[in-house]
Amino acid sequence: MEYIESLLDEYFDLSQTLGNLGGPEKAIELYDGLLGLEEEICWECSLPASTKYRGLFRMIPKDVSKEDYIKTAVQTLSREKARFFYSPNNGLFETFKAA
């Protein structure tokens, strides 16, 4: 989990910087880096890099501390990972069913 926490830490900082610069239109390269981090976070949690799963950690309230954001994001991602793998439409259930 430490690696995911470090990715979320970096994501928090980049997201704040992007917001301070005026958004994606003002810093395209920074925004591209943020999108890459989103993919990596999803992959590290064994989740598809879809809008649904990116949204689990994408919205950062302005008044939340970095530590609280990371803690909440890790809990949410872990919960969704379990749901993803044990849902009847994908994940482990489908793997066992196919075997």
C-alpha positions in Angstrom: 0.0 0.0 0.0 2.9 2.4 0.5 3.4 2.7 -3.3 -0.3 3.7 -3.8 0.0 6.2 -1.0 3.0 7.8 -2.6 1.1 7.9 -5.9 -1.8 9.6 -4.2 0.5 12.0 -2.5 2.0 13.0 -5.8 -1.5 13.2 -7.3 -2.6 15.5 -4.5 0.3 17.8 -5.1 0.0 17.9 -8.9 -3.8 18.4 -8.6 -3.3 21.4 -6.3 -0.6 22.9 -8.6 -2.8 22.5 -11.6 -5.7 24.2 -9.8 -3.4 27.1 -8.8 -2.2 27.5 -12.4 -5.8 27.8 -13.6 -6.7 24.4 -14.8 -5.8 22.0 -17.6 -6.0 24.7 -20.3 -3.1 26.6 -18.7 -0.8 23.6 -18.1 -1.4 20.9 -20.7 1.8 18.9 -19.8 1.0 18.9 -16.1 -2.5 17.7 -16.9 -1.2 14.9 -19.1 1.0 13.9 -16.1 -2.0 13.9 -13.9 -3.9 11.6 -16.3 -0.9 9.3 -16.4 -0.9 9.1 -12.6 -4.6 8.4 -12.6 -4.0 5.4 -14.8 -1.1 4.2 -12.7 -3.2 4.5 -9.5 -6.0 2.4 -11.0 -3.6 -0.2 -12.3 -1.9 -0.5 -9.0 -5.3 -1.1 -7.4 -6.1 -3.7 -10.1 -8.9 -1.6 -11.4 -9.7 -0.5 -14.9 -8.6 3.1 -15.6 -12.1 4.1 -16.4 -13.9 7.4 -15.5 -15.8 5.5 -12.8 -12.7 4.4 -11.0 -10.7 7.6 -11.6 -13.5 9.5 -10.0 -12.9 7.7 -6.8 -9.9 9.8 -6.0 -10.2 12.6 -8.6 -12.3 15.1 -6.7 -10.3 16.7 -3.9 -12.2 19.0 -1.6 -10.3 22.3 -1.0 -10.4 22.1 2.8 -9.2 18.5 3.2 -5.6 17.8 4.3 -3.3 15.6 2.3 -3.2 12.9 4.9 -7.0 12.7 5.1 -7.3 12.7 1.3 -4.8 9.8 1.0 -6.5 7.8 3.9 -9.9 8.2 2.4 -8.8 7.5 -1.2 -6.9 4.3 -0.1 -10.0 3.1 1.8 -12.3 3.9 -1.2 -10.0 2.2 -3.7 -9.7 -0.9 -1.6 -13.4 -1.2 -1.2 -14.0 -0.7 -4.9 -11.3 -3.3 -5.7 -13.1 -5.9 -3.7 -16.5 -5.0 -5.3 -14.9 -5.1 -8.7 -13.3 -8.6 -8.2 -16.4 -10.1 -6.6 -19.1 -8.6 -8.8 -20.9 -11.1 -10.9 -20.0 -9.3 -14.2 -16.2 -9.4 -14.0 -13.2 -10.1 -11.9 -12.7 -13.4 -10.1 -16.3 -14.5 -10.4 -16.0 -14.6 -14.2 -12.6 -16.2 -14.1 -13.8 -19.1 -12.0 -17.0 -19.4 -14.0 -15.0 -19.6 -17.2 -12.8 -22.4 -15.8 
